[in-house]
Amino acid sequence: MESENKNCQNCKNEFIIEPDDFLFYEKMKVPAPTFCSSCRLMRRLYHYNKRKLYKGTCELCKKEIFSMYHESEPITVYCNACWWSDKWDPKGYEREYDFSRSFFEQMGEMLKKVPWMSLGVEQPTMVNSPYCNGAGRLKNAYLVFFADVVEDSSYCDTGAYFKNCFDCYLVYESEHCYECVNIRKCYRAFYSTDCEDSFDIYFSKNLVGCSNCFGCTNLRNKQNCIFNVEYTKEEYNKKLIELIDFSTKSVEDIIKETFQNSLLYPQKYIHGKQNAGVTGDYVSHSKNSKGIYLSNGVEDSKYCITYLPTTKDCYDYTFYGENSIEVYETIKSGTNLNHVLFSNGCFPEGRTLEYCHYCVSCHDLFGCIGLRNKEYCIFNKQYTKEEYSELREKIIKHMNEIPYVDSSGVTYRYGEFFPIEFSPFTYNESIIQEVFPISKEEALSMGYRWRDREERDYKVTMKRNDIPGNIKEVEDSILEQIIECNNYSDSCTVAFKITQDELQFYKQMNLPLPKNCSNCRHEKRLKIRNPLKLWHRQCMKEGCNNEFETSYAPYRPEIVYCESCYQNEVY
């Protein structure tokens, strides 16, 4: 079997389907894709809003709720308590398949009628965590997104098994951490990036097995270091008091200083370890996989972003993971999945699902929405195993004979994910804006929708510059203040408040109060994380000719090494 060049239906650019790709599609019994991998990813991402929450009303209990869906969208939304209850029956929305119309046309109608859960969480596992999304097994969490097994934390995004963490992104198995990006097994880490197995570290990067470090880069198993210079414990403690006196020096100034210092040291071309035959970034313990990001324990897969291990034999699988195999063109689904195709929000224990939305612990479903613990259903209608198999084959044939054509002229047969027209989100609401950030004008020209920021009539009671620099000067009355945020980015909330839990954390950790809203703080952390994109480069170590794919663009100031050169110099 040979490679084949194809032109993407969407962007019209050429892409290549490799021999091993064809073997995967043959095993999954699906046709080869008509979209390139980037356009497939964009199409999936457009179907999920991770962070933008709106006030609304549950259409069952009529209570006011927070929802990821804007109230203007023509869909039915239930609060999570109602959606997960027995107050309604998803089987009540069953319908016969109509062979006179396309599958996607009928599926689009169902998506508007069958209730959606207001927030994408595994409600039975959530404890006192009402304003979180894309999450499960949370306790006392506030505005935590894309996370699993979390306790007593706020404003964190993407991670698992952490406790007492605030304003962190990509955080795993850590505790008492603040303003960190990509950390694992850390305790008391502050303003640090790409660190592991370390504690009591400040403004540091690429530390492993370290403790009591400030402004350090690329250290291994060191302690009592400042800007990579080792001191006695007494000297370190004395200097640290001066360095973290936030009343005389701002966090922004320290970050600039420590960043410039980090540029003196080489960076490994990939964020990750113990990989073999892998391309991508922020990936570890994986092998024989291409285009893998934000993942751990991926094998024989391509184009995946799965933040929980493990994933095997999967293509175009975006978000979640956790012991899942043979997943294709699916988003925010996980936990023991097996052969799940073209689906959205299905978890856990799903098996042999196709074109399903928010189906829980089901198997052998086609075109179903909101079902729980069901089998052999099509359009939410129950069939026998034999009837199901026969009708499924007829529908797939019908999808190929009478395809759906969207408003831009793209043709959808069996094997395509849901059209972007079916998404209840706009470009700047959905997570696509994090991965492929573009302007409103660009989004509209590409056929996407855009939602302008709604005016917020906040009565600001404190200017950000009036916030005391030293936490010791902050009184409890700060909890009553409405503080301005003047970043005014598209996602900025304009003003924000300090919660009791975070104030207690700042005082305990001796940290200054933030001066921007949580959304603007998250945007800053995204800029610290490398883009989910690769460039072909050569190792910058003199005399080395090794080449690699890296997320460090050629125009960036970092010194980028291949694996062997980095290991020789750092370890």
C-alpha positions, 0 to 999 in steps of 0.5 A: 500500500502506497501513500496518497496525496489528497486535497482537503475539502475545506482548506483546499490544500494538499495532504498525505495519507500514509500507508499506516493511516490506510491500515488504521482506517481499514481496521476501523472500517471507515473511509479515508478522510476528506479533510486534512488533519488541521481542518479536522481538528478545527472542526472538532474544536469548534464543537466545544466551549470550555471556559465561557459561561453564561447565566440561563434558565434550566428548561425543566426546573426553571431555576437560574443556572450557569451554562456553556450555552448562550441563551440565544442558541436554539437548543434545549438546556437542562441544569446538570442536576436535572439532566442526570436525574430520572425526571426526563427520559431521553427515549422520549425523543426517539424517531424513525430514520427517514430515508428520504432525507440525509442523515445529518439533516435529521441529526441536526434536528435532534440536536435542537430538541434533545436536552443538553447538560448545561455544563460538561461534567460527570455530575454524580462525581462532583462535590461543591464544584458548580462553576466548572466545565469539562471535569469530573471527580472534583471537590470544592473546586471553583472555575476549574476546567478540563480536570479530573480528581481535583480538590480545594482549587480554583482557576486551573485548566487542564490537569489531574490529581491536584489539590490546593492549586490556583491559577495553574495550567497543565498541572498534575499530581501537585499541591499548593502551587500557584501560577504554574504551567506544565508541572508534575509532582510539585509541592509549593511551586510558584510562577514556574514552568516545566518542572517535576518532582520539585518543591519550594521553587519560585520563578523557575523553569525545567527543574527536576528533583529540586527544592528551594530554588529561585529563578533557576533553569535546567537544574537536576537534584539541586537545592538552595539555588538562586539563578543557578548559583548554589548557596548554603541554606542560611544564605539562601533563606536570607536572599529569598526574603529580599527577592520575594518582597513583592511590595518593592518589586512586582511579579511582572518585573521578576518574570521578565528578569528570570525569563531573560536568565533562562535564555542563557540555557538550552531547551529540549526540542520537546516538552516530555520524556520517555518517548519513542518514535513520537512527534508533538509536544507536552507528551510523555511515556508514549511511542509510535505516535505522530502529532500528539499534544498534551498527552501521556501514555499514547501508543500507535496513534495520530493527531491526538490531545488526550490529557489522561493516560492511556490511549492506544490505536486512536486517530483524531481524538481530542480531549480526555483519554483514560484507558481508551482504544480505537477512538476516531474523530471524537471530542471530549469523551473518555474513560474505557472507550472502545471503538467510538467514532464521530462522537461528542461528550460520551463517557464513561465505558462507551463501546461501539458508538457512532455519531453520538452526543453525551451518551453515558455508559452505552454500547452499540449506538448510532446517531443517539443523544443523551442516552444512559446505559442503553444498547442497540439504539438508532436515533434514540429508538430501541432495536434488537441486535439483529435489527440494529445491525441491519438498519445501521448498514442501510443508513451508512449506505444511505449517507453515502448515496444522499450526502449532506451539503453544508452552506459552504458546499462541503459534502458530508458522507459517512466518515465525516464529523459533525458539520460546523453549522451544528455547533451551538458555539461561536468561534471565540466561545469555542476552544478553537480560539485557544489553539487557532487564535484569529480575529473576528474578521478572519473567522467570519470570512472562513464561515464561522460565527462570532459573538461580540462581548456583551457589555457588563455594568459592573460598578468598580470599587477598586482600581487594580493599581490600588491593590496592596503589593504585600499580602500582609497589608491586605485586609478581609474587606478586599472580599467586598471589592469589585476590582477593575481588570483593564486588559480588555481582551475578548475574554476579559470579564472587565472586573473581578472579585477575590474569593475567601478561599483564594485570599486564604491561600495567598496569605498562607503562601505569602503571595501578592493578590492578582491584578487581572481577572481569571480569564486574562490570567489564563491567556497569559499562561497560554502564551507561556505554553508553546503553540500546538504546532511544529516546525522542522529545525536542526539542533543548535548545539555546535557540531550537531546535525540532528534534525527534529520537529519542534514547537519552538519556532525558528524566530524565537530566542531560545537555544533549542537542542536535540534529545542527546545534546540536551541530556549530555549538557543538563543531566 
